[in-house]
Amino acid sequence: MSLFTSTQEKRFWLLALLVATTILSTLFIGQPLRRLLSSQDLQAVIFLGGMLTLALAVVLQGWQSKPHVLEIIIWLSLIAVCGMFFLRLGLPERSHLIEYSALSIFILNALQERSKQRQLLVSPYLATFLLAFPLGLFDEILQGLIPNRVFDPNDILFNALAIGMTIGVISLLRWVKHKLRTEA
């Protein structure tokens, strides 16, 4: 029996593993990399690139056919709300939102692919949170054990918030798309 239900599921799990590995590797290379890229302007450009890439990924995740006008309005509203939320956070918290949002997208896609084969006992959205959140917790616990790193319970909250926001936005957009299709 194969571990994966499809090639697509396998691809999403490998991408989730790549993101998780990248997140954990920053525990060790994050500080030297930050010193190397010490320019605030360069950090802002890198962050903006990450945010735009993440926004595009979330939009493409829920927008898989010609959108209804209401969908476009909801998308623009969500982008504005999330954008304002990101602007209120400091750079470290913003990076958590990018990292754990990307992780959530890949896990959710893998679990939804698995659920197509009826091999998932719980909602893919709940399962995504239950799989992604422990990694954020583990990430933060490790930071408490590594010299020059700090355990911060707020970061656990930011990780959970990123996961929840990503799942929530994708879920809402898919629900709206389904409602609009059934009304048409």
HELIX and SHEET records of a PDB file:
HELIX    1   1 THR A    7  LEU A   36  1                                  30    
HELIX    2   2 GLN A   40  GLY A   62  1                                  23    
HELIX    3   3 VAL A   69  LEU A   87  1                                  19    
HELIX    4   4 LEU A   91  LYS A  116  1                                  26    
HELIX    5   5 PRO A  124  LEU A  145  1                                  22    
HELIX    6   6 PRO A  153  GLU A  183  1                                  31    
END                                                                             
